[in-house]
Amino acid sequence: MSDLTRVQLLWLQGRIENRIRFGHTVREVRLDPYRREVSFAPGSVFAFVRWSSNDYGTVLSR
């Protein structure tokens, strides 16, 4: 099993955006047109941003 921290990112235009704000990735794999998985070395510092909306605007931003 790998020591890497894996983060799955999802992007659906205008609905859901999961992104990395900062940090150095050591690997990136595109799973499909909407999803990708990035990996970070042990001890790395990174920021994960989660945003979603509905027909009325933003419902979640962390």
HTML snippet that shows the backbone in 3Dmol.js (N, CA, C, O; Angstrom):
<script src="https://3Dmol.org/build/3Dmol-min.js"></script>
<div id="view" style="width:600px;height:400px;position:relative"></div>
<script>
const pdb = `
ATOM      1  N   MET A   1       0.838  -1.181   0.000  1.00  0.00           N
ATOM      2  CA  MET A   1       0.000   0.000   0.000  1.00  0.00           C
ATOM      3  C   MET A   1       0.885   1.248   0.000  1.00  0.00           C
ATOM      4  O   MET A   1       1.908   1.287   0.683  1.00  0.00           O
ATOM      5  N   SER A   2       0.498   2.235  -0.745  1.00  0.00           N
ATOM      6  CA  SER A   2       1.285   3.457  -0.907  1.00  0.00           C
ATOM      7  C   SER A   2       1.132   4.389   0.292  1.00  0.00           C
ATOM      8  O   SER A   2       0.082   4.431   0.932  1.00  0.00           O
ATOM      9  N   ASP A   3       2.194   5.135   0.584  1.00  0.00           N
ATOM     10  CA  ASP A   3       2.151   6.130   1.659  1.00  0.00           C
ATOM     11  C   ASP A   3       1.582   7.461   1.181  1.00  0.00           C
ATOM     12  O   ASP A   3       1.429   8.384   1.981  1.00  0.00           O
ATOM     13  N   LEU A   4       1.269   7.576  -0.095  1.00  0.00           N
ATOM     14  CA  LEU A   4       0.762   8.827  -0.641  1.00  0.00           C
ATOM     15  C   LEU A   4      -0.649   9.122  -0.133  1.00  0.00           C
ATOM     16  O   LEU A   4      -1.444   8.211   0.095  1.00  0.00           O
ATOM     17  N   THR A   5      -0.940  10.405   0.036  1.00  0.00           N
ATOM     18  CA  THR A   5      -2.306  10.841   0.351  1.00  0.00           C
ATOM     19  C   THR A   5      -3.004  11.103  -0.965  1.00  0.00           C
ATOM     20  O   THR A   5      -2.552  11.932  -1.755  1.00  0.00           O
ATOM     21  N   ARG A   6      -4.106  10.403  -1.212  1.00  0.00           N
ATOM     22  CA  ARG A   6      -4.829  10.540  -2.474  1.00  0.00           C
ATOM     23  C   ARG A   6      -6.100  11.335  -2.249  1.00  0.00           C
ATOM     24  O   ARG A   6      -6.817  11.114  -1.273  1.00  0.00           O
ATOM     25  N   VAL A   7      -6.378  12.263  -3.161  1.00  0.00           N
ATOM     26  CA  VAL A   7      -7.562  13.117  -3.081  1.00  0.00           C
ATOM     27  C   VAL A   7      -8.269  13.060  -4.429  1.00  0.00           C
ATOM     28  O   VAL A   7      -7.653  13.303  -5.467  1.00  0.00           O
ATOM     29  N   GLN A   8      -9.562  12.741  -4.417  1.00  0.00           N
ATOM     30  CA  GLN A   8     -10.324  12.701  -5.645  1.00  0.00           C
ATOM     31  C   GLN A   8     -11.055  14.023  -5.823  1.00  0.00           C
ATOM     32  O   GLN A   8     -11.744  14.487  -4.914  1.00  0.00           O
ATOM     33  N   LEU A   9     -10.902  14.631  -7.002  1.00  0.00           N
ATOM     34  CA  LEU A   9     -11.489  15.924  -7.309  1.00  0.00           C
ATOM     35  C   LEU A   9     -12.604  15.747  -8.336  1.00  0.00           C
ATOM     36  O   LEU A   9     -12.471  14.968  -9.280  1.00  0.00           O
ATOM     37  N   LEU A  10     -13.703  16.476  -8.143  1.00  0.00           N
ATOM     38  CA  LEU A  10     -14.863  16.397  -9.023  1.00  0.00           C
ATOM     39  C   LEU A  10     -15.195  17.780  -9.528  1.00  0.00           C
ATOM     40  O   LEU A  10     -15.130  18.749  -8.772  1.00  0.00           O
ATOM     41  N   TRP A  11     -15.552  17.890 -10.801  1.00  0.00           N
ATOM     42  CA  TRP A  11     -15.941  19.170 -11.388  1.00  0.00           C
ATOM     43  C   TRP A  11     -17.156  18.954 -12.284  1.00  0.00           C
ATOM     44  O   TRP A  11     -17.074  18.251 -13.291  1.00  0.00           O
ATOM     45  N   LEU A  12     -18.276  19.555 -11.919  1.00  0.00           N
ATOM     46  CA  LEU A  12     -19.487  19.579 -12.739  1.00  0.00           C
ATOM     47  C   LEU A  12     -19.838  21.047 -12.921  1.00  0.00           C
ATOM     48  O   LEU A  12     -20.226  21.715 -11.962  1.00  0.00           O
ATOM     49  N   GLN A  13     -19.706  21.552 -14.136  1.00  0.00           N
ATOM     50  CA  GLN A  13     -19.803  22.988 -14.405  1.00  0.00           C
ATOM     51  C   GLN A  13     -21.046  23.614 -13.785  1.00  0.00           C
ATOM     52  O   GLN A  13     -22.172  23.188 -14.042  1.00  0.00           O
ATOM     53  N   GLY A  14     -20.814  24.642 -12.958  1.00  0.00           N
ATOM     54  CA  GLY A  14     -21.895  25.382 -12.332  1.00  0.00           C
ATOM     55  C   GLY A  14     -22.570  24.684 -11.166  1.00  0.00           C
ATOM     56  O   GLY A  14     -23.485  25.250 -10.569  1.00  0.00           O
ATOM     57  N   ARG A  15     -22.152  23.476 -10.822  1.00  0.00           N
ATOM     58  CA  ARG A  15     -22.792  22.714  -9.743  1.00  0.00           C
ATOM     59  C   ARG A  15     -21.831  22.326  -8.629  1.00  0.00           C
ATOM     60  O   ARG A  15     -22.076  22.631  -7.461  1.00  0.00           O
ATOM     61  N   ILE A  16     -20.736  21.653  -8.985  1.00  0.00           N
ATOM     62  CA  ILE A  16     -19.790  21.136  -7.990  1.00  0.00           C
ATOM     63  C   ILE A  16     -18.374  21.385  -8.480  1.00  0.00           C
ATOM     64  O   ILE A  16     -18.042  21.096  -9.630  1.00  0.00           O
ATOM     65  N   GLU A  17     -17.546  21.922  -7.601  1.00  0.00           N
ATOM     66  CA  GLU A  17     -16.125  22.090  -7.900  1.00  0.00           C
ATOM     67  C   GLU A  17     -15.323  21.710  -6.660  1.00  0.00           C
ATOM     68  O   GLU A  17     -15.427  22.360  -5.620  1.00  0.00           O
ATOM     69  N   ASN A  18     -14.535  20.671  -6.777  1.00  0.00           N
ATOM     70  CA  ASN A  18     -13.575  20.288  -5.744  1.00  0.00           C
ATOM     71  C   ASN A  18     -12.208  20.525  -6.347  1.00  0.00           C
ATOM     72  O   ASN A  18     -11.885  19.960  -7.391  1.00  0.00           O
ATOM     73  N   ARG A  19     -11.387  21.367  -5.694  1.00  0.00           N
ATOM     74  CA  ARG A  19     -10.083  21.697  -6.248  1.00  0.00           C
ATOM     75  C   ARG A  19      -9.030  21.747  -5.156  1.00  0.00           C
ATOM     76  O   ARG A  19      -9.329  21.775  -3.962  1.00  0.00           O
ATOM     77  N   ILE A  20      -7.797  21.757  -5.609  1.00  0.00           N
ATOM     78  CA  ILE A  20      -6.655  21.950  -4.724  1.00  0.00           C
ATOM     79  C   ILE A  20      -6.229  23.400  -4.868  1.00  0.00           C
ATOM     80  O   ILE A  20      -5.956  23.861  -5.976  1.00  0.00           O
ATOM     81  N   ARG A  21      -6.169  24.121  -3.760  1.00  0.00           N
ATOM     82  CA  ARG A  21      -5.806  25.545  -3.783  1.00  0.00           C
ATOM     83  C   ARG A  21      -4.295  25.728  -3.836  1.00  0.00           C
ATOM     84  O   ARG A  21      -3.795  26.562  -4.590  1.00  0.00           O
ATOM     85  N   PHE A  22      -3.570  24.954  -3.039  1.00  0.00           N
ATOM     86  CA  PHE A  22      -2.112  24.985  -3.091  1.00  0.00           C
ATOM     87  C   PHE A  22      -1.574  23.642  -2.634  1.00  0.00           C
ATOM     88  O   PHE A  22      -2.288  22.858  -2.008  1.00  0.00           O
ATOM     89  N   GLY A  23      -0.340  23.383  -2.940  1.00  0.00           N
ATOM     90  CA  GLY A  23       0.315  22.128  -2.581  1.00  0.00           C
ATOM     91  C   GLY A  23       0.983  21.537  -3.803  1.00  0.00           C
ATOM     92  O   GLY A  23       0.592  21.817  -4.936  1.00  0.00           O
ATOM     93  N   HIS A  24       1.995  20.718  -3.567  1.00  0.00           N
ATOM     94  CA  HIS A  24       2.758  20.109  -4.656  1.00  0.00           C
ATOM     95  C   HIS A  24       2.314  18.659  -4.840  1.00  0.00           C
ATOM     96  O   HIS A  24       2.549  17.815  -3.975  1.00  0.00           O
ATOM     97  N   THR A  25       1.672  18.380  -5.973  1.00  0.00           N
ATOM     98  CA  THR A  25       1.238  17.011  -6.256  1.00  0.00           C
ATOM     99  C   THR A  25       2.398  16.213  -6.822  1.00  0.00           C
ATOM    100  O   THR A  25       3.233  16.738  -7.558  1.00  0.00           O
ATOM    101  N   VAL A  26       2.437  14.936  -6.466  1.00  0.00           N
ATOM    102  CA  VAL A  26       3.472  14.057  -7.004  1.00  0.00           C
ATOM    103  C   VAL A  26       2.921  13.146  -8.096  1.00  0.00           C
ATOM    104  O   VAL A  26       3.674  12.509  -8.833  1.00  0.00           O
ATOM    105  N   ARG A  27       1.592  13.096  -8.187  1.00  0.00           N
ATOM    106  CA  ARG A  27       0.964  12.260  -9.222  1.00  0.00           C
ATOM    107  C   ARG A  27      -0.445  12.765  -9.479  1.00  0.00           C
ATOM    108  O   ARG A  27      -1.126  13.226  -8.564  1.00  0.00           O
ATOM    109  N   GLU A  28      -0.877  12.674 -10.735  1.00  0.00           N
ATOM    110  CA  GLU A  28      -2.248  13.043 -11.097  1.00  0.00           C
ATOM    111  C   GLU A  28      -2.765  12.040 -12.118  1.00  0.00           C
ATOM    112  O   GLU A  28      -2.095  11.740 -13.106  1.00  0.00           O
ATOM    113  N   VAL A  29      -3.965  11.526 -11.866  1.00  0.00           N
ATOM    114  CA  VAL A  29      -4.595  10.553 -12.761  1.00  0.00           C
ATOM    115  C   VAL A  29      -5.977  11.070 -13.129  1.00  0.00           C
ATOM    116  O   VAL A  29      -6.780  11.381 -12.249  1.00  0.00           O
ATOM    117  N   ARG A  30      -6.257  11.163 -14.423  1.00  0.00           N
ATOM    118  CA  ARG A  30      -7.586  11.570 -14.888  1.00  0.00           C
ATOM    119  C   ARG A  30      -8.450  10.312 -14.967  1.00  0.00           C
ATOM    120  O   ARG A  30      -8.156   9.388 -15.726  1.00  0.00           O
ATOM    121  N   LEU A  31      -9.511  10.291 -14.176  1.00  0.00           N
ATOM    122  CA  LEU A  31     -10.380   9.110 -14.111  1.00  0.00           C
ATOM    123  C   LEU A  31     -11.440   9.136 -15.200  1.00  0.00           C
ATOM    124  O   LEU A  31     -11.759   8.096 -15.777  1.00  0.00           O
ATOM    125  N   ASP A  32     -11.986  10.302 -15.487  1.00  0.00           N
ATOM    126  CA  ASP A  32     -12.942  10.524 -16.559  1.00  0.00           C
ATOM    127  C   ASP A  32     -12.990  12.031 -16.804  1.00  0.00           C
ATOM    128  O   ASP A  32     -12.243  12.765 -16.156  1.00  0.00           O
ATOM    129  N   PRO A  33     -13.836  12.525 -17.711  1.00  0.00           N
ATOM    130  CA  PRO A  33     -13.833  13.969 -17.996  1.00  0.00           C
ATOM    131  C   PRO A  33     -14.171  14.850 -16.793  1.00  0.00           C
ATOM    132  O   PRO A  33     -13.866  16.042 -16.811  1.00  0.00           O
ATOM    133  N   TYR A  34     -14.786  14.303 -15.761  1.00  0.00           N
ATOM    134  CA  TYR A  34     -15.228  15.090 -14.612  1.00  0.00           C
ATOM    135  C   TYR A  34     -14.426  14.839 -13.336  1.00  0.00           C
ATOM    136  O   TYR A  34     -14.494  15.634 -12.399  1.00  0.00           O
ATOM    137  N   ARG A  35     -13.677  13.757 -13.290  1.00  0.00           N
ATOM    138  CA  ARG A  35     -12.965  13.386 -12.062  1.00  0.00           C
ATOM    139  C   ARG A  35     -11.488  13.167 -12.325  1.00  0.00           C
ATOM    140  O   ARG A  35     -11.086  12.676 -13.380  1.00  0.00           O
ATOM    141  N   ARG A  36     -10.691  13.546 -11.336  1.00  0.00           N
ATOM    142  CA  ARG A  36      -9.269  13.229 -11.350  1.00  0.00           C
ATOM    143  C   ARG A  36      -8.822  12.959  -9.926  1.00  0.00           C
ATOM    144  O   ARG A  36      -9.459  13.387  -8.964  1.00  0.00           O
ATOM    145  N   GLU A  37      -7.732  12.251  -9.812  1.00  0.00           N
ATOM    146  CA  GLU A  37      -7.193  11.919  -8.498  1.00  0.00           C
ATOM    147  C   GLU A  37      -5.765  12.439  -8.434  1.00  0.00           C
ATOM    148  O   GLU A  37      -4.948  12.145  -9.307  1.00  0.00           O
ATOM    149  N   VAL A  38      -5.469  13.219  -7.389  1.00  0.00           N
ATOM    150  CA  VAL A  38      -4.125  13.748  -7.187  1.00  0.00           C
ATOM    151  C   VAL A  38      -3.546  13.117  -5.928  1.00  0.00           C
ATOM    152  O   VAL A  38      -4.273  12.776  -4.995  1.00  0.00           O
ATOM    153  N   SER A  39      -2.228  12.971  -5.920  1.00  0.00           N
ATOM    154  CA  SER A  39      -1.539  12.347  -4.787  1.00  0.00           C
ATOM    155  C   SER A  39      -0.476  13.287  -4.250  1.00  0.00           C
ATOM    156  O   SER A  39       0.163  14.025  -5.000  1.00  0.00           O
ATOM    157  N   PHE A  40      -0.298  13.246  -2.921  1.00  0.00           N
ATOM    158  CA  PHE A  40       0.674  14.077  -2.230  1.00  0.00           C
ATOM    159  C   PHE A  40       1.603  13.186  -1.414  1.00  0.00           C
ATOM    160  O   PHE A  40       1.197  12.144  -0.900  1.00  0.00           O
ATOM    161  N   ALA A  41       2.855  13.616  -1.305  1.00  0.00           N
ATOM    162  CA  ALA A  41       3.844  12.889  -0.509  1.00  0.00           C
ATOM    163  C   ALA A  41       3.501  13.001   0.976  1.00  0.00           C
ATOM    164  O   ALA A  41       2.823  13.946   1.378  1.00  0.00           O
ATOM    165  N   PRO A  42       3.957  12.055   1.795  1.00  0.00           N
ATOM    166  CA  PRO A  42       3.725  12.134   3.241  1.00  0.00           C
ATOM    167  C   PRO A  42       4.280  13.444   3.804  1.00  0.00           C
ATOM    168  O   PRO A  42       5.379  13.864   3.444  1.00  0.00           O
ATOM    169  N   GLY A  43       3.517  14.081   4.683  1.00  0.00           N
ATOM    170  CA  GLY A  43       3.941  15.322   5.309  1.00  0.00           C
ATOM    171  C   GLY A  43       3.672  16.568   4.490  1.00  0.00           C
ATOM    172  O   GLY A  43       3.961  17.674   4.947  1.00  0.00           O
ATOM    173  N   SER A  44       3.124  16.421   3.287  1.00  0.00           N
ATOM    174  CA  SER A  44       2.830  17.578   2.446  1.00  0.00           C
ATOM    175  C   SER A  44       1.673  18.385   3.018  1.00  0.00           C
ATOM    176  O   SER A  44       0.780  17.850   3.675  1.00  0.00           O
ATOM    177  N   VAL A  45       1.713  19.674   2.754  1.00  0.00           N
ATOM    178  CA  VAL A  45       0.626  20.573   3.145  1.00  0.00           C
ATOM    179  C   VAL A  45      -0.091  20.990   1.875  1.00  0.00           C
ATOM    180  O   VAL A  45       0.542  21.422   0.912  1.00  0.00           O
ATOM    181  N   PHE A  46      -1.433  20.860   1.872  1.00  0.00           N
ATOM    182  CA  PHE A  46      -2.223  21.283   0.720  1.00  0.00           C
ATOM    183  C   PHE A  46      -3.579  21.760   1.203  1.00  0.00           C
ATOM    184  O   PHE A  46      -3.996  21.453   2.320  1.00  0.00           O
ATOM    185  N   ALA A  47      -4.267  22.514   0.354  1.00  0.00           N
ATOM    186  CA  ALA A  47      -5.601  23.017   0.686  1.00  0.00           C
ATOM    187  C   ALA A  47      -6.606  22.423  -0.293  1.00  0.00           C
ATOM    188  O   ALA A  47      -6.408  22.468  -1.508  1.00  0.00           O
ATOM    189  N   PHE A  48      -7.668  21.876   0.240  1.00  0.00           N
ATOM    190  CA  PHE A  48      -8.758  21.292  -0.546  1.00  0.00           C
ATOM    191  C   PHE A  48      -9.948  22.233  -0.457  1.00  0.00           C
ATOM    192  O   PHE A  48     -10.394  22.568   0.641  1.00  0.00           O
ATOM    193  N   VAL A  49     -10.467  22.665  -1.606  1.00  0.00           N
ATOM    194  CA  VAL A  49     -11.600  23.591  -1.652  1.00  0.00           C
ATOM    195  C   VAL A  49     -12.816  22.841  -2.178  1.00  0.00           C
ATOM    196  O   VAL A  49     -12.757  22.187  -3.220  1.00  0.00           O
ATOM    197  N   ARG A  50     -13.911  22.945  -1.448  1.00  0.00           N
ATOM    198  CA  ARG A  50     -15.171  22.295  -1.830  1.00  0.00           C
ATOM    199  C   ARG A  50     -16.214  23.387  -2.045  1.00  0.00           C
ATOM    200  O   ARG A  50     -16.451  24.207  -1.157  1.00  0.00           O
ATOM    201  N   TRP A  51     -16.836  23.398  -3.221  1.00  0.00           N
ATOM    202  CA  TRP A  51     -17.861  24.395  -3.551  1.00  0.00           C
ATOM    203  C   TRP A  51     -18.999  23.709  -4.281  1.00  0.00           C
ATOM    204  O   TRP A  51     -18.765  22.840  -5.121  1.00  0.00           O
ATOM    205  N   SER A  52     -20.232  24.093  -3.968  1.00  0.00           N
ATOM    206  CA  SER A  52     -21.388  23.576  -4.714  1.00  0.00           C
ATOM    207  C   SER A  52     -22.495  24.618  -4.732  1.00  0.00           C
ATOM    208  O   SER A  52     -22.543  25.515  -3.891  1.00  0.00           O
ATOM    209  N   SER A  53     -23.381  24.478  -5.710  1.00  0.00           N
ATOM    210  CA  SER A  53     -24.484  25.424  -5.851  1.00  0.00           C
ATOM    211  C   SER A  53     -25.725  24.692  -6.325  1.00  0.00           C
ATOM    212  O   SER A  53     -25.681  23.523  -6.710  1.00  0.00           O
ATOM    213  N   ASN A  54     -26.831  25.417  -6.285  1.00  0.00           N
ATOM    214  CA  ASN A  54     -28.085  24.922  -6.846  1.00  0.00           C
ATOM    215  C   ASN A  54     -28.659  26.039  -7.733  1.00  0.00           C
ATOM    216  O   ASN A  54     -27.933  26.968  -8.088  1.00  0.00           O
ATOM    217  N   ASP A  55     -29.910  25.965  -8.085  1.00  0.00           N
ATOM    218  CA  ASP A  55     -30.515  26.963  -8.968  1.00  0.00           C
ATOM    219  C   ASP A  55     -30.547  28.366  -8.368  1.00  0.00           C
ATOM    220  O   ASP A  55     -30.725  29.342  -9.097  1.00  0.00           O
ATOM    221  N   TYR A  56     -30.377  28.482  -7.051  1.00  0.00           N
ATOM    222  CA  TYR A  56     -30.485  29.766  -6.377  1.00  0.00           C
ATOM    223  C   TYR A  56     -29.130  30.368  -5.985  1.00  0.00           C
ATOM    224  O   TYR A  56     -29.085  31.493  -5.488  1.00  0.00           O
ATOM    225  N   GLY A  57     -28.040  29.649  -6.196  1.00  0.00           N
ATOM    226  CA  GLY A  57     -26.718  30.167  -5.884  1.00  0.00           C
ATOM    227  C   GLY A  57     -25.900  29.195  -5.055  1.00  0.00           C
ATOM    228  O   GLY A  57     -26.222  28.010  -4.968  1.00  0.00           O
ATOM    229  N   THR A  58     -24.838  29.708  -4.447  1.00  0.00           N
ATOM    230  CA  THR A  58     -23.919  28.888  -3.654  1.00  0.00           C
ATOM    231  C   THR A  58     -24.612  28.311  -2.425  1.00  0.00           C
ATOM    232  O   THR A  58     -25.281  29.031  -1.685  1.00  0.00           O
ATOM    233  N   VAL A  59     -24.448  27.010  -2.214  1.00  0.00           N
ATOM    234  CA  VAL A  59     -25.010  26.367  -1.029  1.00  0.00           C
ATOM    235  C   VAL A  59     -23.923  25.851  -0.091  1.00  0.00           C
ATOM    236  O   VAL A  59     -24.193  25.566   1.075  1.00  0.00           O
ATOM    237  N   LEU A  60     -22.672  25.728  -0.605  1.00  0.00           N
ATOM    238  CA  LEU A  60     -21.583  25.239   0.222  1.00  0.00           C
ATOM    239  C   LEU A  60     -20.272  25.796  -0.312  1.00  0.00           C
ATOM    240  O   LEU A  60     -20.010  25.736  -1.513  1.00  0.00           O
ATOM    241  N   SER A  61     -19.456  26.334   0.573  1.00  0.00           N
ATOM    242  CA  SER A  61     -18.137  26.807   0.202  1.00  0.00           C
ATOM    243  C   SER A  61     -17.236  26.606   1.419  1.00  0.00           C
ATOM    244  O   SER A  61     -17.386  27.292   2.430  1.00  0.00           O
ATOM    245  N   ARG A  62     -16.299  25.662   1.316  1.00  0.00           N
ATOM    246  CA  ARG A  62     -15.397  25.359   2.441  1.00  0.00           C
ATOM    247  C   ARG A  62     -13.981  25.292   1.938  1.00  0.00           C
ATOM    248  O   ARG A  62     -13.060  25.049   2.718  1.00  0.00           O
TER     249      ARG A  62
END
`;
const viewer = $3Dmol.createViewer("view");
viewer.addModel(pdb, "pdb");
viewer.setStyle({}, {cartoon: {color: "spectrum"}});
viewer.zoomTo();
viewer.render();
</script>
